[in-house]
Amino acid sequence: MLAAAEVAVTHRGRARGLMGREAFEGVLVLRPCRQVHTFGMRFPIDVAFCDRYGFVLHATTLVPRRASRAVWRAYFAIEAPAGAFDRWGLQLGDVVEVRG
């Protein structure tokens, strides 16, 4: 899988995330991140929580106005449009590499 990534590492960038956007192509990487929400969002998203080595610990799809469970061992989260992880074949235990 290869996708254009936007990386949010500041508090403000992580807090804003995908809120207020009509659509999104690629992925948003939130680092650090152990939990996400979709309050203020207009579309469902796939979310994968990864440890510091990139192993996928938990993946889910969230519709607007929901919160994920906390994944305490997670170091970063990846958000993508709903259905992207199925198209990419992303599963628990896979290793995600973020370059750049």
C-alpha positions as CSV (number, residue, x, y, z in Angstrom):
1,M,0.0,0.0,0.0
2,L,1.2,3.5,-0.8
3,A,-0.8,6.6,0.1
4,A,-0.1,10.3,0.4
5,A,0.2,11.1,4.0
6,E,-0.5,14.2,6.0
7,V,1.2,14.1,9.4
8,A,-0.2,15.9,12.4
9,V,2.3,16.1,15.3
10,T,1.3,19.4,17.0
11,H,-1.5,19.6,19.5
12,R,-3.4,21.9,17.3
13,G,-2.9,19.7,14.2
14,R,-4.0,16.6,16.0
15,A,-7.0,18.4,17.6
16,R,-8.2,19.6,14.2
17,G,-7.6,16.4,12.4
18,L,-10.1,15.9,9.6
19,M,-12.9,18.1,11.2
20,G,-14.7,20.4,8.8
21,R,-13.5,18.7,5.6
22,E,-15.9,17.6,3.0
23,A,-13.7,14.7,1.9
24,F,-10.2,13.4,2.2
25,E,-7.8,11.5,-0.1
26,G,-4.8,9.7,1.3
27,V,-4.2,9.3,5.0
28,L,-3.8,11.4,8.1
29,V,-1.2,10.3,10.6
30,L,-1.7,11.5,14.2
31,R,1.4,11.2,16.4
32,P,1.1,10.6,19.3
33,C,-2.4,9.3,19.5
34,R,-4.2,6.6,21.5
35,Q,-7.9,7.6,20.8
36,V,-9.8,9.5,18.1
37,H,-13.3,10.9,17.7
38,T,-15.4,11.9,14.7
39,F,-17.3,14.8,16.3
40,G,-17.5,17.6,13.7
41,M,-16.8,15.2,10.8
42,R,-19.0,14.8,7.8
43,F,-17.9,11.3,6.6
44,P,-16.9,7.9,8.1
45,I,-13.3,7.0,8.5
46,D,-11.1,3.9,8.9
47,V,-8.7,4.2,11.9
48,A,-5.7,2.1,12.6
49,F,-3.8,2.4,15.9
50,C,-0.1,1.4,15.7
51,D,2.7,0.9,18.2
52,R,6.0,2.7,17.8
53,Y,7.3,0.1,15.4
54,G,4.2,0.4,13.1
55,F,2.5,-2.8,14.1
56,V,-1.3,-2.4,13.7
57,L,-2.8,-3.0,17.2
58,H,-6.4,-2.2,16.5
59,A,-8.4,-1.1,13.4
60,T,-12.0,0.1,13.2
61,T,-14.4,2.2,11.1
62,L,-16.0,5.2,12.8
63,V,-19.1,7.0,11.6
64,P,-19.5,10.7,12.4
65,R,-20.2,11.7,16.1
66,R,-18.4,8.6,17.6
67,A,-15.3,8.0,19.7
68,S,-12.9,5.1,19.4
69,R,-11.9,3.0,22.3
70,A,-8.5,4.0,23.9
71,V,-5.6,1.9,22.7
72,W,-3.1,2.4,25.4
73,R,-0.1,0.7,23.6
74,A,-0.7,2.9,20.5
75,Y,2.0,5.4,19.5
76,F,0.3,6.8,16.4
77,A,-3.0,6.5,14.5
78,I,-3.8,6.5,10.8
79,E,-7.0,7.9,9.5
80,A,-8.3,7.2,6.0
81,P,-11.7,7.4,4.2
82,A,-13.9,4.5,5.2
83,G,-13.3,1.4,3.1
84,A,-9.6,2.3,2.3
85,F,-8.2,-0.4,4.7
86,D,-10.3,-3.1,3.0
87,R,-9.1,-2.0,-0.4
88,W,-5.5,-2.0,0.8
89,G,-5.9,-5.3,2.7
90,L,-4.7,-3.7,6.0
91,Q,-5.2,-6.1,8.9
92,L,-4.2,-6.5,12.6
93,G,-0.5,-7.3,12.9
94,D,0.5,-5.7,9.6
95,V,3.4,-3.2,9.8
96,V,2.8,0.3,8.6
97,E,5.8,2.5,7.6
98,V,5.4,6.3,7.6
99,R,8.2,8.0,5.6
100,G,9.1,11.6,5.6
